[in-house]
Amino acid sequence: MAMNYNAKDEVDGGPPCAPGGTAKTRRPDNTAFKQQRLPAWQPILTAGTVLPIFFIIGLIFIPIGIGIFVTSNNIREIEIDYTGTEPSSPCNKCLSPDVTPCICTINFTLEKSFEGNVFMYYGLSNFYQNHRRYVKSRDDSQLNGDSSALLNPSKECEPYRRNEDKPIAPCGAIANSMFNDTLELFLIGNDSYPMPIALKKKGIAWWTDKNVKFRNPPGGDNNLEERFKGTTKPVNWLKPVYMLDSDQDNNGFINEDFIVWMRTAALPTFRKLYRLIERKSDLHPTLPAGRYYLNITYNYPVHYFDGRKRMILSTISWMGGKNPFLGIAYIAVGSISFLLGVVLLVINHKYRNSSNTADITI
């Protein structure tokens, strides 16, 4: 049924209602909110308010940036590249697939002692863990110990879902490409007798990963092999997941080396925590200055995709590991802000009275 429109009805609140009925209106309530009468504040940007802000930002950010930059530079760090692509490298022999297993040794010297806890990382370059299909190639339900997902992994794991007509545990491209070099560190004493450095392999993964996201399949017995019965190892692995470690608290899906690898990196050049060297005495440095050698069981090939491998030893500070970017960013922002303040101050001083003193000619 058609209805006639009357602009006056809308202004007045609608057509008149029937006698005795309740008047209907679309007029908003007479409140400060609905009638838009709330108090408001609008900043007026003048030279007197803007210029101090620029100078304050500069005076705050520059000292903070210098402090962060100096702190970062005080962190001890050394990198040892052991890719072996150079003919003179001790690990060059390991590039041949015929040499298995291959063990190479690299000597190096620490010029200054490393105090406090020392973190050992392995670093990879030109390895794109941020590829979309690579990142999705996993089954979180399987990694969380779900029995049905263990024997029937997600299709996201293809083509690393099944092998030899058995489900792969853990499935997916991330697990299949797990870093498996073995690194050992030795100190060469004055008598040239090598002393092994104790490397702690537990406590390197995030607590939430170790205790929440990753769990072994349920089972009443302590036989982890029985819990993974009916599955097979990833294609590129040398041994199944239940043989990653002799310690049952660090074996299977809760192996911390495996957990660290499964947390994918955002950039193609990255480092991941491998071992922890704990400080034993406040009277002696954790790693004294001197000669060392790194013993490497070379298993992980990277030269096929022009990648690089390296071992990093690093201390930490209150701000974490060595990273000068944050300090440089603070210094840059503070310097730009301070410079803009100076420029605007000069412009304001030169032209502030121009509008008042300018002669108007016709």
Number of C-alpha atoms within 10 A of each C-alpha: 2 4 5 5 10 10 10 10 12 13 11 12 15 17 14 13 10 8 7 6 8 9 12 11 15 10 12 10 10 10 10 10 11 11 10 9 10 9 7 6 5 5 7 8 9 9 15 10 11 14 20 14 15 20 19 14 17 23 16 13 22 23 15 16 22 16 15 22 21 13 20 22 13 13 17 19 18 13 15 16 16 21 23 20 18 10 9 9 16 17 22 15 18 23 19 10 11 9 11 11 10 16 17 17 17 16 14 15 13 15 10 12 14 21 19 19 17 22 21 25 20 21 20 21 17 15 18 17 21 14 14 9 15 16 18 15 22 26 21 17 17 24 24 20 19 17 18 11 18 26 18 18 27 18 15 18 22 15 12 23 24 23 15 8 10 14 21 28 30 28 31 27 24 23 24 19 16 18 19 16 14 13 18 15 19 17 22 17 12 9 6 9 10 15 12 13 14 13 17 14 16 14 11 18 22 14 10 9 17 19 12 11 17 22 19 21 20 13 12 6 8 10 11 18 14 12 20 23 10 14 22 20 22 25 17 13 14 12 12 18 24 23 15 19 14 9 10 15 11 18 19 27 24 26 25 26 24 23 21 19 18 17 15 17 17 11 14 15 16 17 18 21 19 24 22 19 20 16 16 11 9 9 7 13 16 20 21 15 14 15 17 22 17 18 16 19 19 23 18 17 19 18 13 7 10 12 16 19 21 15 20 19 20 19 21 19 13 8 10 11 16 18 15 15 13 15 21 16 15 21 24 16 16 24 19 15 22 23 15 16 22 15 13 16 16 12 11 16 11 10 10 12 10 10 8 8 8 8 8 5 4 3
